[in-house]
Amino acid sequence: MFYYAVLQGRKKPRSLTTPIARKKPSPTRNSNPTPRDTPQPPSSPESGYICAADADAIGLAGIPPPLVPRARRIEILLHPARETPPESSDPILTGAPGHHRRQLAMAQPPVSPQDGRDPHAPEQRVVVRNKHGENLVGRLHHTGSNKVVVLCHGFAASKDDSIMIDLAAALTKQGISAFRFDFSGNGESQGEFQYGNYRKEADDLHSVVSYLKQEKYDVTGIVGHSKGGNVVILYASIHGDVPVVVNLSGRFYLEKGVEEHLGKEFMDRINKEGYIEVTSKSGNILYTVTKESLMERLNTDMRAASLSISKECRFFTIHGSADKIIPVEDAYEFAKLIPNHKLHIIKKANHGYTSHRKQLCDAVVDSITSNEDTPHARGAHRF
């Protein structure tokens, strides 16, 4: 199975203090197109991924576009950024932890959504600087509550993946704010796409959590899907400053699944050439895997990370029993090792939960809102 990664185009830098003229939407064009530089995994029932463009083409009403409120621009300048994010008609927060210069403008009430989202949770575009000086772009769904959950996408995906959007909607309906963002090298965020990057993405997540805490939010949980599940596990093993962690279909054995992406004898090829170009069936190059990024994946020890998670952290693993991308057996390995762990198995669900999205959202909301410690809850709950 192949995933798509597209090199990002960058606009000419400009000062964040420069006023930005709000553009009027053209009546002949989609006012909220899918970003052309967003890496999108291929749509398929097996993978469970649905690209936004494909969703429009096949008429999936259950995958709504991001809500764009009618609001005047809000600019919060917390750091003199090197490069300005792309122009947008959405409210924007920009900055990095530790700086304090701000400029505010009043926002008008958002348009009432037509897609079932909470009308009291308008979205704001947020830019956070990571430790490498790269801008990470996210969307803050603010309900009025300072409690917020951070959502982390999977491999070669983005914050606009349908799972991320549906989880944000489910949380905001319960009055919990949500923040979904693009890891560096993915979606709208700066940086170079890499095959590995597990540790760097954990650092990206730390930059986001630090920013939200500086902005007086109570980060009550982090949720990661697929590779994002591995990222939240690493984060919990290193920092331990978020009380609830939810792993959705993360992989325990990172040495597995490589051959499906890179082909047989991948180690011989990468030792000889220093890199492997992953191509589509038509021969187009999807992304390049360097030896360094491959070894970073192979040397990431999920067993050691699981054993390093504090028993004070309430940890939940959710997995589909029919997952053909990452087998459900990996979920049981996490359950054996993480001290304060609860396992939820969703019957017949695939990797993307395409036919079990409500069950997934309900399980995540229940995990976030649960106040019970579960130090001995190693049994599997099936839905």
N, C-alpha and C positions, 0 to 999 in steps of 0.2 A: 504494500500500500504506500502511496506517495502523498506527501504534504507539500503545499505550495509556499514558497517564500519569494517575495518580490523586493528588489532593491528599492529603497526609498528615494524619492526626489526631494530636494531641499530648496526652499525659497531663499531669496537674498535676505541676509540678516537686516534687521532694523531695530530701532530702539523701542523698548516696551512702553516708553513714555509717550511715544507718538500716537496721537488720536487715531482711532481706527474707524473709518467710515463704514457704516452698516449697509451692506448690499441688499438691494431689493431682489426677492426671488423672481426668477424668470417664469412666466406662465407656461413656457413650453419645455421646461426642464425639471427634472426631479429636484426638489428643494433640499433633499437630504440624501445625496448619493453615497454609495459605499466608497470610502477612500480608496483611490487607485493604488496607493502604496501599502495597503493593508494586506499582509500575508494571509491568505485564506486557504484552509484545507479543503480538499475536494468534497463535494456533496455526495453522499452515498448512504444508503440504509445501513450498510455494515459498519461504516465508521461512526455514524451518528452525527456527523458534522453537516451543517447546512450553511453555505455561504449566503450573505445577505442578498447578493445579486441573484443567486439561484432561487432563493426563497421568493423573490419578486416574480421570477420567471414561471415558477410552478404554482404560484398563488397560495403560499402557506400563510394563511391569515394569523396563525398562532405565533409568528415570529415578527414582532412589530419593529419598526425603525426607532432609533432613539428619539425620545421626546425633546423637542426644541421649544422652550418657552419663549413667549414674546416678552423680552426684557431688554432694558437698556443695558449697555455693557457695564460689567463690574470689573474693575481692575484692582487687584491687590498686588503690589510690587514689594516682595519681601527680599529680593535679591536682584542685582543688576545682571540679568541673563546675557550670555554671549550671543544667543540666537533667539529670535522671536518665534513663537509658535505660529503655525499657519493662521491666516485670517479666519475668523468665525463670527457668526452673528449671535453666538451663545454667550451667556455670562462666562467670565473667565477669572480664575484665581491663579496667580503665578507666584512661585517663590521657592525658597529652600529654608530648612530649619536654621534658626539662629539670627535671622535678620528681621527688621521690623518696620520698614518704610511702607506706608499704605496709602492708597487713594481709592475712595469708595464712591459709588453712584447708586441711587435708589433704583430698585428693580420693580417693574410692573408685574401684576399677577400673570402667571403662565396661562397658556391656552388650555382649556379642558381637554384631556386626552381622549382619544377615540379607541384606544387599544386595551382598556381595562386597567391601566396603571393608576396608582394613587395620585389624584389630582393635586394633593398637598405635598408632593415630593418632586419639585422641579429639579432639573438637572443643571449643574454648573460644570463648565470645562475647567479642569485644574491642571496646572503644570508644576511638577515637582523636580528639583534638581537632584540627581543621584551623586554618589561619592566620586564618580568618574567625570562629573561635569556635564552629563547628558541630561536632556529634558525628558522626563517621563510624563506622558499625557494620560489623563484620567477623566472620569465623569463622577461627580459627587451627586448622589440622590439624597437631598436633604429633607427630612420629614419634620424638622423642628426639634427633634430629639438630638442630644449630643452623643448618644450611643450609635456607633457606626461599625459595620462589618466590611472588611476588605475582601474583594473577590479577585482571584488570580486565574488567568486563562492557561490553556495547555500549549503543547508544542506547535509552533508555527500558526498559532491562532491570534486572537486579539480580544480586547475588552468588548468588542461588538459581536462576539460569538453569541449565538442564541441562548446558550446555557447561562452566560454571564448576565444577559439582559433579563431573562426569566427569573433568575435568583434575586436580582436587584428589585424587580417588581414584587416578588413574594415577600421580601424583607420589609419594603416600604409599606406594604399593606398592613403589616403588623406594627407600624410606627417606628421601625428601626431604619436609620439612615444607612446607605450603602455606597461604597466607593469601588468602582471597577477601573482598571488601568492597563496600559500596555507595558509589558516588560521592555527593556532596552533592546533595540534591534527588531522589534515587532510593532505592527500597527502604525500609529502616529508617532511613537517615541523615537528618539534619536539613538544612535548606536548601530553596531553591525550585528546582523543575525548570526547566531552560532548554533551548532548542533547540540553542544553541551550547555555551558553557562548556568549550571545549577547553583553554584555558589554565588555567581554574580546576580542572578535573579533573586536569591535570598537577600543579598545586599540591597537590591532595588526595593524589595518589600520593606526592608528596614527603613529606607529613606522615606517611603510612603507613610509607614506607621509613625515615624518620628515627626513628620510634617503634620499629620492629623492631630497628634497629641499636643504639638505646639499651638495648634489652632483651637485647643480646648475641647477636642473630641475625646470621648471615652471609647477606645478601640476594644470592643467586647469580643470580637472574633475575627479569624482569618479563614477563608475557604479557598481551596485550590482544586482544580479539575485536571486529571491526567498528570502531565508534567508539573502543572501547578500544585498538585497534591504533594509531589516530592519536594517542591520548594517550601511549602508551609511546614512540612516535617523537618527539613533542615533548619528553617527559621526557629521553630520551637526548640530544637536541640541546642541552638546557639544562644538565643536571646531569652526565651521564657517569660516575656513580658505581656503576652496576650492570653487571657484566661481560657478561651475556647478555640480549638483548632479543628477544622473539618477537612478531611482528606477524601476527595471524590475520585475514586478509580485510579489512585496513584500506583506506580509500579514499585514492587519490592526488589525484584531481581533486575537491576539495570543492565546487566550483561545480556539479558534476553531482549528480543525485539530489534536488535541491531542488524542482524542479517536480513530481516524483512525490508529494512530501509536501504542498506548498503550492498546487499548481495553476498554471495558466498565468497569465501577467501578474502574478506574485506581487510583483515590485518596484513596479509601479504601485499595487497594492492597499496594500502596506505603507507606501509613501510618502504615500499619501492618508490612511490610517487610523492609521498608527503601529504597527499590530499585525495579525496574522492569526490567526483562530481555526480550528484544524484540527478537523474534525468527522468522525464516522463516517457510514456510509451512512444510518443511522437519524436523523442530525441531532444526536447527542450530542457535546458539546465534549470532545475528547480532550486537547488542550493548546493553549496560546496562544504564538505566536511573536512576540516583540517585534522591532522594527527593530534594536535594539542586538545581540540575540543572533544574528539573521540575518547582520548585517554581520561579527560576530566569526567566524562560520564562513567566510564568503566571503573574508575577509582573512587567514585562516590559510593560510600558504604551506607546503605539504608538500615542495615542491622545496627551498626554503631550509633547512627543518628536516633533510631527508635529507642535504644537503651539510654540515651542521654536526655530524653524528655522528662521533665520534672513531673512527679505525681500530683503536683498542684495544678497542672494543666489538664483541663477536661478535654479529652481527645476523642474524636468520632471518625470512624471510617465508614463510608457509604460506597457500595459497589453493586454492579448489576450481575446477576447470575449468568447472563448470556453474553457477557463481554468477550468478544473475539480479539480485541486489541491487547488488552491486559487481562489475563485470566483472573477469575475471582479468588483463586488460591492465594494470590498475592495479598489480598485483604486479610486473610486468616494469619499470615505471617506477621503483619503489623499488630494484630490482636494479641498474639502470643507475647510480644515484647514490650509494647508501650504500657506503662503501669496503670494509668487512669483512663482506660479505653473502653469504648462501646462500639460494637460492630452492627451495621445495618445492611442486610442483603436484600436488594429489590429483585424479586423474581422476574425472570425473562427480560430484564432490562439490558440493553446493549451499552456500548461505551459512551455513546452520546445521549442515552436516555430518551431517544426520540419518541418512543411510544409510552414513556413512563415519566414524563416531565413533571406532572403534578405530584407524583409520589416522591420524586427527587426533591422538589421545592418544599414539600411538607416535612420531609425528613431533615432538611437543612434548617428550616425555621425551628423545628422541635429541638434540634441540637443546640442552636444558639440561645433559645429561650429557656432551656433546661437549667435549673439551679441545683440539681442534685449531683453530688460527687459520686463517681462510679469507679472506685479503685479496684473492684473485683469483678466488674461487668465485662467479662471476656466472651460471653455467649453471643451468638449471632441472632439478631432479630430479623425475621423475614417479612416483607410487605407484599 
